[in-house]
């Protein structure tokens, strides 16, 4: 079957088929998806053109999507939207992390409070006295005060000066 010369093939078969396939593929997508999912759109157009032109003996080897003609402002708006979405996701992650950190701090505080509560239950005068003995450095105090109205008395060993507080 002969359709005509090259010009007639382009005019009567290729141009209408390409136009129809492009309109069908792009009408299913938003302008943002046309820019961001260009590879998927190219594959869809490629497959559709192959099916559409096969009955005419036209073999489609590759489709190139060059420029969809969006204004620079529109492209910038789409980019700004994507940046805003990423920033929103980052903010959401930051909030989630802060919440988890706060919960971890609460759990640590609860654990410490429970440990202190259990320690208070086991403290006895004998245990406190034993701990004081273990912490003692082996030196007697140089100044000793009484429980009543007695003055402070310096009990420094002979030959050693009195403490500065007693001077």
Order of alpha helices (4+ residues) and beta strands (2+ residues): alpha-alpha-alpha-alpha-alpha-alpha-beta-beta
